[in-house]
Amino acid sequence: MRDAMTDDNIDVLILGAGIAGLTAARALSERGVRVTVVEARDRVGGRLLSRVAAGGDVVELGAEFVHGRAQELWALLAECEAQTTEREGTMLREDGNGGLVEDDPQDEERFAPLEDLEDFTGEDVSFADWLATSDVPEEDRPALLGYVEGFNAADAHTIGVRSLGVQQKAEEATEGDRSWHVHGGYAQIAEHLAGRVKEHGGNVLLNAEVLAVRWSTSNVEVETNQGILRAKRCIITLPLGVLQRVNSKAGLKITPEPAAIVQARRLAMGHAVRFTMVFRERWWEQLRALPAETLRAMSFLFTAQHLPPVWWTMHPEAEAAPTLTGWIGGPRAKALEGRSAGELGREACATLAQVFSVDESLVRASLLETHSHDWSSDPFARGAYSYVPAGAMDAPAAMTQPEDETLFFAGEHTDTTGHWGTVHAALRSGLRAAQQVLGEN
């Protein structure tokens, strides 16, 4: 590492070894550009975090699903020879009378107002404000609010209707209503990218927290906890939650402050709590309240009367460990923030026992372990993923503008295609930043 810091052998510094940073580094290194990726953690992947659970199975603690058919991401998965399984199966929900029922496909009609936002041309107000003045039936509004906040990890009183419309159209164009699970862990694509960077002569420095960035035209100095690195250009791919704290008392310092940081503060970082419980067996399949085949094929479970309100299994992966993952996004996530994985698991046993009308001891006896990661308190993330508030639709595009052809910004929050908060948005942004450095964009 000393050589990388003292010798004139870095053309481009890249801050952050998530998908955006590694994609940019790979694209540049393959073109002969000398790159060094600086990562504060002891691993690559950023908000991709795959961990080995009991029995050797992999559980995801960060991004889990491949959403839709984004060409760039599927090309990378094929290159990695990663195996995927499409998520399908039955969906169960609480019926309001203390029981569970299979989701009626016709119930999806209540979400039609979100599709109507695709061509929205009115004032960009928050979704909550729009809903309050809409003709959506009162009884359908809680489900819409819950979906928008849960899926986007957003506050309905903040997220803008225009961004929701753009997002809806983008998902439609890429089959975004379909999702896949990556066998062996999503993080393998980050490890593959890091390997390609190194193969082409690039460096990936771990455990190197960035403390300050000082820059002028064609001159960047990055101070880390391990020393100082210098280059003519720098791509900053740090998460939005970290960028929003730049030059605050507890944040990293960038001087002079780039215009992109002003734009970052106009966006919002979503918050979510997710945890995965690993069981000895699929105890829910033994219940008699519903047909056996319905329970065996359970993919998602919606428990609007409890926290968390969303659960999913590994179905249809028959060989996967018996797991249930709980998810809550948006303001309601605060109710579970700060709890350890063990605490979340213990509380969830009681919740699941109520939902399935079984003795809590049955659930507890089957539980092997619970896995979780607190992204909101993680100093290198400060949240789950980004969303666009009302009136800020221009902010992501503004963040893509280079600063004196010296500083470049990438990350899912800089996406301009309506796919904020996704892995393929991060990947696309890394490719875009690399092209800008090369003068091809």
N, C-alpha and C positions, 0 to 999 in steps of 0.2 A: 504493500500500500504506500510505502514511503516513496517508491519510484513514481507511482502514479501522481503523487502530489508535487514532487519536486522537478520532474522532467517535463519537457515540453512535448508531451505525447497524447494530449487530449484535445480533440477538436470540438466535441460536444459533451457537456455534462447533462445527465438526465436524472432528475430528482424523483424518486419513487420507482419501486420495482413491482408495481401492479401491472395489469394487462396493458394499460396505455403506455407506460414507460418501457416495458419490455418489448412491446410491438414496435415502438419508435426505434429503440436500440437495435433490434434485429434488422429492421429495414435499412437503417443507416450503416450498420457494420457490414452488411452484405454488399454495400456500395463502396466499401473501402474507407468509410468515415471512422475515425478513432473515437470510440464512445466509452464513457464510464458511467454506469448506473449507480446511484447512491441510494441506499435503502436503510432506514432506521431499524427495521426489524432484523431478526436473525434468520429470516426466510424470505423467499420471493412470493408474489401472489397478491399482496395487498389485501383486499376484502374477499379474496378467494382463500378459504381456510378449510382444508380437508384433514380430518384426524382419524386415526385408527381406533376403533371401539372394541368392546369385548368380542372375542371370537375372530378378530382380524378384519371385520368389516369396516368400511370407511363411512364416516358420517361427515356431513357438511355443516360448518359453523358460520359460513358466510353465504355467498351466492351459491345457489344450488341448481336452478333450472336453466336449461337452454330454451329461451323464449323465441318461438318462431323459427323461420328459415333464413336468417341473415346469412348471406353468401360468404362473407369474410370469416365468420366464426365457424361455419360448417367446413370450410376449406381447411382451417387450422385443426379442427377435430379429426378430419381425415388424414392430415399430415401426421398427427400424433398417433394415428391408428387407435383412437379412443372409441370404445364401444358405448353406445347409448341405447336407452329404452324410452319409448314414448310413454308419458304418463296418461293412463286411462283407467277407467273403472267406475264403480258406483260412488255417488256423492250422497252423504247423509246429512241431515240437519235436524235440529230440535224443532218439534212441532208446536211448541207453546203450551203443551199440556204435560210436560215432563217426559215425553217420549221421543223416539227418533223415527224419522220417515225418510224414504229415499227421495232425493231431489226430483221434482217434477220439471222436465225440460221446459214446460210452458211458463214456469216461474221466472225463467230468464227474460221474459218479456218486460219485467219490471226494470231491467237495465237498458231498455231501448232509449231512454233519454240521453244516455251517454253517447250512443251512436249518433244521435241527432246533433251532437255538438261538433261533429266532423266539419260541418260547413258553417259554424258559428261566426257571425260577422258583427255582433253587437259589442258593447263595451266589455273590456276584459275585467270582469269582477271575480271575486272569489267564488268557488263552487257553492259554498254555503249561502252567499248572498243571491246567487243565481237561482238556487233551488227554492229559496224562500219566496221568490216572486214568480216562479214557474207555475205551470198548470199540472205538475206532477201530483198525483193523489197523495194526500197526507200519509196514508198508511204505507206507501212505497218509499217514502223519503228516508226513514232510518236505514233501510237496506242499502240505498244508494250512498248515503253518507259513510256507512260502514265500509262499503267496498272501496270507495275513493280513498279513504284514509288508510285502510288496511293494505291495499295493493300498492299505493304510492308512498306509504310510510309518511303521509303528509297530514297537515292540519287543513281541514276543509274550509276553514275561515281564511286561509292564506293561498292555497293553490288556485291558480287561475283557470277559468273555463276554456280559454283559448289553448292553453297548453294541453288540457285534457282532450280537446278536439283534435289537435295535431297528433297527439299520442294515439288516439283511437284510429285515426286514418293510417298512421304508420304501422300499427299492429295488424290492421286489415291487409296491408300490402305484403306483409311478411308472414302471414299465418300465425300471428302472435297469440292467438287463442290456444295454440298447441304448445306443449312443453315436453322436454326430454330430460332424463337424468343421465349423468356421465358415470359409467362404471369405473370404480377405482379412484374417484375423486376428481373434482373440477380443477383442483390445483395442479394437476399434471400438465395442463396446457401452459401454465406459467413456468413450470420447471423445464418444459420443452423449449420455450422461447429463450429462457436464460441460457440453456445449453447451446442454442444456435448463436446467441450473442458471443459466447466464449469461443465457439468454434471459429468465428470470424475475427478473433483478436480483441474483442471488447472485454471490459471489466465489469463485474457486478460486485460492488462493495457492500457487505452486510454489516449490521450493527454500527452504522455510520449515520447518526442523527444530524440533520441539518439544523444549525443554530442561526445562521445569518447568510444572506446573499447580498453582495455588494457588486454593483454593475455600472458600466457605462458602455457606449457603443463598441461592440466587438471585444468586450473585456468583462469577464464574469469571474468573481471570486466567491467560492462557496466555503463557508466555515462549518466544519462538522466537529463532533466530539472527538474525532480522531486526527484532526488536522485540517489544513486548507487545501482545496483543489482549485485549479484555474483552467479556464477554457475561453474560447472566443464566443461560444454560444451555449445556451442552456435551455432545455425543455423541462418545464415544471409540471409534473403530473400528480402533485399531492392532492388528496381528497378535498372537496369543497369545504368541509367542516374545519380543516386545517388552514386553508387559505383565508377563511373568514376571520381567523384570529391573527393574521399577519400584522405585525407591528403593534399588537396589543401587549399588555404587560406580560402575559404568559405565552405569547406566540413567537414564532420565529420572525426575524427581522429581514426585510427586503428594502434596500435603499439604493436609489430612490424608489418610492413605491410605484409599481407599474399600474397603468390604467386598468388592467385586467383584475386587479384586486378590488377596485371600486365596483366593478361589475359583479364580482363574486359575492359581494355583500348584498347585492340585490336579489340573489337566488336564495334558496332555502335548503337546508340539510334535513332529510327525513330521519325519523327515529323509529326503531323497532326492537322488539325482544323476541328471540327465537331460541328454542332449545329442543334437543332430541333425546327422547327416552328410549333406552335399549332394554328389551324384555327377554325373558327366557323363552317365551312362547307368545303366539298371537292369541292372547286370552279372549279378546273381543269376538273371535270367530266361534267361540263356544257358547255364546249367548243364544237364547231362544226367542228373543223379542222380535227378531227379524229373520227372514229366510237365510239359511246357511250360505247360499251362494252370494247373496247380497253382502253379507259380512266378510266373506272371503275376498270379494272383489272391492272392498272399501278402499277408495283412493283418498278422498277428502271428506272431512267431517267439519260441519259448521255449527258452532255452539254459541249463538248470539247472546244467550243468557248467562254465559260464563266467560271467564278470562283464562287463557286466551280464546278468542272466538274462532280461530281457524286451526285445523290439524290436518296432517297428511301422513300417509303410510308410504312404504316402498313398492306397493303394488304397481305394476304386475310382475315385479322381479321376485320370482318364487324362491330363489336361493338367497336373497338378501336377509339380513338380520331382522327380527321382529322389532320394528321401531314405530314410534309416533312422534312427530315433530309438531310442536306448538308454535304459533305465530300470532303476534299482535303488533300492528303498526299505527303510527300517528300518535295523537295526544294520549290515547288510552294506554300506550306502552309505558307511560310514566308509572302506572300502577304496579308494574313488575320490574322496573329498572332497579339496578343495584343489588338484586338478589343473586346469590351464588347458584351454580348449577344444581347443587344438592337441595337447596331451598326450593328452587323451581320444580324439581322433580317431586319432592314431598307434597307440595301444594297441589301439583297436577294430579297426583294419585287420588286425592280427595275429590278433585273436580271431575276426573274421568269416572270415578265410582258413581257420582251423582248422575252424570250424563248417561251412563250405560245401565244405571239402576242395579249395581252390583255392590257387594261388600268391599269396602276399601282395602281390607286385608288381602283380597284376591289380587288386586292391582299391585299393592306393595310387595307381595311375595314374589311376583313375577319380574319386578324391576331389578335390572342388573346395575345400571348406571345412567347418569344424565350428563349430557354435554351441552355447553353453551359458551358464548363469548360476548362480552359487553362492549359492543361497538361504539356506543354513545360515550362511554368513559375512556375508550381507547384513545390515547393522545395522538396516535398516528392515523386516526379515522374521524373521530368526533361525530359519528352518526352512521346511518345505514347507507343511504344514497340520496341523491339530490332530486329536487323537483322545482318547478318554475312558478313563482307567485304571480298573482294578478299584476299586470303592468310591467312584467319583466321579460316578455317574450324575446326581446332583442338582446338580452344579456349573454346567453350562451354564444351567439354568433360574435358578439363584441369581444368575448374572451379569446376567440380564435385569431384575432389580429396580432401579428408579431409586434414586439416592442423594439423599434430600431434594428430590426433584423438580428436581434441579440437574444431576447427572451421570447420563448414560445410556450404556450399553455395547452395541455391536453388532459383528458380525463372524461368520464361519463357526463360530467356537468357541462362540458363544452360541446356536447352533441347538438347538431343542428337538424337532425332527421326525425325528431320526435321519439327517440328511444332512450331518454334519460334513465339512469339507474340500471342499465343493463351491461352485461359483459361485452356484447357486440358494439355498444356505443363507445365503450372505453377503447376497444380494439380499433374502431374506425378513427377515433380521435388521434390515436398514436400514429396511424398511417398518414393522416392529414398533416400532423406536426412534422413528421419526417420529410414529407414532400415539400413543406414550406422551407425547411432547412436546406434542402437540395435545390430550392428555387424552381420547383416543379408545380407549385400551386399558388 
